[in-house]
Amino acid sequence: MEWGMRNRLNQLIKPDGRCFFLPIDHGYFQGPTTGLEKPGETIKPLLEYCDGLFVTRGVLRAAVDPLHTKPIILRVSGGTSMVGKDLANEGLITCVQEVIRLNASAVGMSVFVGSEYEHQTLLNLGKLVDECEDYGIPVMAVTAVGKELEKRDARYLALSCRIAAELGARIVKTYWCEDGFEKVVRSCPVPVVIAGGPKCESEVQVFEFVYDGIQKGAIGVNLGRNVWQNQHPVAMAAALRAVIHEGANVKKAHQVYKDTANKESGT
């Protein structure tokens, strides 16, 4: 691996081999998402806990302070919306020259295996990898499922992750699944990070799937809504960091959450 590629990956993946990525790219298809109406304000108290931001170029330029930020993973696929016909009909929306101009440490794009647009999104991934490898920029493939959440089983996720790795992704972001997640990770030859998915009903639910996923081989998370849509986002970020980087179990993470929330509230 060339020095530049190693250096960029080491900016994102810490010396313990773990990572906590905070995605705030949801507006590229959802518009003004709850909790991200003012993304710059949302992330300000969370930056000290995360290892990298997953963001679009527009929000990066308009809302992220270039003097006080974390390594950037730039979202480079899109072209669809929640009101459109099919979320899977994505294309590449950002060129590599823009990635370099914005000093991003990596790029991320979605692939929709099994959808009507499987072919084009996988070709997009191959093209992106070709271009980014020339400049030592790692690509993170996101195994997206659009609105079809029932696809999140081990067999489908293992298929999607392996294909993304085979096409050259340096990191794969995928969903946690209750049965067989260790097979998903084991059959993917590049590091796997866990996607957050829809907002969970409780904090403990989040700690449970993150802890389980880490124990089964994931190197970290790329998790947004379950942080910044939480009643106490800073407490949530602190607790997740404890799981990812400090070896905290579910009980300890919940205690970190409660202690930090109480401190914020002054109780």
C-alpha positions in Angstrom: 0.0 0.0 0.0 1.4 3.4 -1.0 2.3 6.0 1.7 -0.6 8.3 0.8 -3.2 5.6 1.0 -1.8 4.3 4.3 -1.7 7.8 5.7 -5.3 8.6 4.8 -6.5 5.3 6.3 -4.5 5.9 9.4 -6.2 9.3 9.8 -9.5 7.5 10.0 -8.7 4.2 11.7 -7.0 4.8 15.0 -3.9 3.0 16.3 -6.2 0.5 18.2 -7.6 -0.5 14.8 -11.0 1.0 15.6 -13.0 3.9 14.2 -16.1 6.0 15.0 -17.4 7.7 11.9 -20.2 10.3 12.2 -22.4 10.5 9.1 -24.2 13.8 8.4 -24.9 13.2 4.7 -28.5 12.3 5.1 -29.7 15.5 3.4 -28.5 14.4 0.0 -31.7 12.3 -0.4 -33.8 13.3 2.7 -33.5 17.1 2.6 -33.5 18.9 6.0 -33.5 15.8 8.2 -34.6 16.1 11.8 -31.5 17.0 13.9 -29.5 18.2 10.8 -31.4 21.4 10.1 -28.2 23.2 11.0 -25.5 20.5 10.6 -22.7 22.8 11.7 -24.4 23.3 15.1 -25.3 19.7 15.4 -21.7 18.4 15.0 -19.9 21.1 17.1 -20.2 19.3 20.4 -19.7 15.8 18.9 -16.4 16.3 17.1 -14.2 15.4 20.1 -15.8 12.0 20.2 -15.8 10.9 16.6 -12.8 9.9 14.3 -14.2 11.1 11.0 -17.2 12.9 9.4 -19.1 11.4 6.4 -20.5 14.4 4.6 -21.4 15.9 1.2 -19.4 18.6 -0.3 -22.1 21.2 0.0 -22.5 20.8 3.7 -18.8 20.5 4.2 -18.2 23.9 2.5 -21.2 25.6 4.1 -21.3 24.3 7.6 -18.1 22.5 8.7 -15.4 24.8 10.2 -12.1 24.0 8.3 -10.1 25.1 11.4 -11.7 22.6 13.8 -12.8 19.4 12.1 -12.0 15.7 11.8 -10.9 13.7 8.8 -13.5 13.9 6.1 -15.1 11.0 4.2 -16.8 12.7 1.2 -20.1 11.4 0.0 -19.7 11.1 -3.8 -22.9 9.2 -4.9 -26.4 10.5 -5.2 -28.9 11.8 -7.7 -32.1 10.5 -6.1 -34.5 11.6 -3.3 -37.1 10.2 -0.9 -39.9 11.5 -3.3 -38.3 9.9 -6.3 -39.2 6.6 -7.9 -36.2 4.5 -6.6 -33.4 5.4 -4.2 -31.1 2.9 -5.9 -30.9 4.9 -9.1 -27.7 6.7 -8.0 -24.8 8.0 -9.9 -21.4 9.6 -9.1 -22.0 13.3 -8.2 -18.5 14.5 -7.3 -15.2 14.2 -9.2 -11.8 13.2 -7.8 -10.4 16.7 -8.3 -13.1 18.0 -6.0 -12.1 15.4 -3.4 -8.5 16.6 -3.6 -9.6 20.3 -3.4 -11.6 19.6 -0.2 -8.7 17.6 1.3 -10.9 14.6 2.0 -9.2 11.6 3.6 -11.6 9.1 1.9 -14.7 9.0 -0.3 -17.9 7.0 0.2 -20.6 5.8 -2.2 -23.6 3.5 -2.1 -24.0 0.2 -4.0 -27.4 -1.4 -4.3 -26.9 -5.1 -4.9 -30.0 -7.0 -6.0 -31.8 -3.8 -7.1 -32.8 -2.8 -10.6 -29.8 -0.5 -10.6 -27.2 -3.0 -9.3 -25.2 -3.0 -12.5 -24.8 0.8 -12.7 -23.9 1.2 -9.0 -21.3 -1.5 -9.1 -19.8 -0.1 -12.3 -19.8 3.3 -10.5 -17.8 1.7 -7.7 -15.3 0.2 -10.0 -14.8 3.5 -11.8 -14.5 5.4 -8.6 -11.9 3.0 -7.3 -9.9 3.3 -10.5 -9.8 7.1 -10.2 -9.1 7.3 -6.5 -6.3 4.7 -6.5 -4.4 7.0 -8.8 -4.3 9.6 -6.0 -4.1 7.3 -3.0 -7.6 8.0 -1.8 -9.5 5.1 -0.1 -13.0 4.3 -1.1 -15.7 3.2 1.4 -18.5 1.3 -0.2 -21.9 1.5 1.5 -24.1 -1.6 1.0 -27.3 0.3 0.8 -30.8 -1.3 0.7 -32.9 1.8 0.0 -36.4 1.4 1.5 -36.2 -2.4 1.5 -35.0 -3.0 5.1 -36.0 -6.7 5.0 -32.9 -7.3 2.9 -30.7 -6.9 6.0 -29.9 -10.6 6.6 -26.5 -12.2 6.8 -26.7 -13.9 3.4 -27.5 -10.7 1.5 -25.0 -8.5 3.5 -22.2 -11.0 3.0 -22.8 -11.0 -0.7 -22.9 -7.2 -0.9 -19.8 -6.7 1.2 -17.7 -9.3 -0.6 -18.7 -7.8 -4.0 -17.8 -4.3 -2.8 -14.4 -5.6 -1.6 -13.8 -7.5 -4.8 -14.3 -4.3 -6.8 -11.6 -2.5 -4.7 -13.3 -0.8 -1.8 -10.8 -0.3 1.0 -13.6 -0.2 3.7 -17.2 -1.5 3.6 -20.0 0.0 5.5 -22.9 -2.4 6.1 -25.8 -3.2 8.5 -25.5 -5.3 11.6 -27.7 -8.4 11.6 -28.7 -10.5 14.5 -27.8 -13.9 13.0 -24.6 -14.5 11.2 -22.9 -11.1 11.4 -19.6 -12.8 12.1 -19.9 -14.6 8.7 -20.5 -11.2 7.0 -17.3 -9.8 8.5 -15.2 -13.0 8.1 -16.1 -13.3 4.4 -15.1 -9.7 3.6 -11.4 -9.2 3.1 -11.4 -5.5 4.0 -12.5 -3.8 7.2 -16.2 -3.5 8.0 -17.9 -0.7 9.8 -21.5 -0.9 11.1 -24.2 1.4 9.7 -26.7 2.8 12.1 -29.9 2.4 10.1 -33.2 3.8 11.4 -33.3 5.3 14.9 -33.6 2.7 17.6 -36.2 2.7 20.3 -33.6 2.9 23.2 -30.0 3.7 23.8 -29.4 0.2 25.1 -30.5 -1.2 21.7 -27.8 0.8 20.0 -25.1 -0.3 22.5 -26.2 -3.9 22.1 -25.8 -4.1 18.4 -22.6 -2.0 18.3 -21.0 -4.1 21.0 -22.1 -7.3 19.4 -20.8 -6.2 16.0 -17.4 -5.2 17.4 -17.1 -8.5 19.2 -17.8 -10.2 15.8 -15.1 -8.4 13.9 -16.3 -5.0 12.8 -13.7 -2.3 13.3 -16.2 0.4 14.3 -19.4 2.3 13.2 -20.6 4.9 10.8 -23.6 5.9 12.8 -25.6 9.2 12.7 -29.3 9.2 13.5 -28.9 7.2 16.7 -26.5 9.9 17.9 -27.7 13.3 16.8 -31.4 12.4 17.0 -31.0 11.2 20.5 -32.2 13.4 23.4 -28.6 13.6 24.6 -26.4 13.4 21.6 -23.1 14.2 23.4 -23.9 11.4 25.9 -24.6 9.0 23.1 -21.4 9.9 21.3 -19.4 9.5 24.5 -20.9 6.1 25.3 -20.3 4.8 21.7 -16.7 6.0 21.9 -16.4 4.0 25.1 -17.6 0.8 23.4 -15.4 1.3 20.3 -12.1 2.6 21.8 -12.3 1.7 25.5 -13.7 -1.8 25.4 -16.8 -0.9 27.3 -19.6 -3.5 27.4 -23.3 -2.6 27.1 -23.8 -2.0 30.9 -20.7 0.3 31.1 -21.8 2.2 27.9 -25.2 2.8 29.4 -23.6 4.1 32.6 -21.4 6.4 30.5 -24.5 7.7 28.7 -26.4 8.3 31.9 -23.4 10.0 33.7 -22.7 12.3 30.7 -26.4 13.1 30.2 -26.7 14.0 33.9 -23.6 16.2 33.7 -25.0 18.0 30.7 -28.3 18.6 32.6 -26.5 19.7 35.7 -28.0 17.0 37.9 
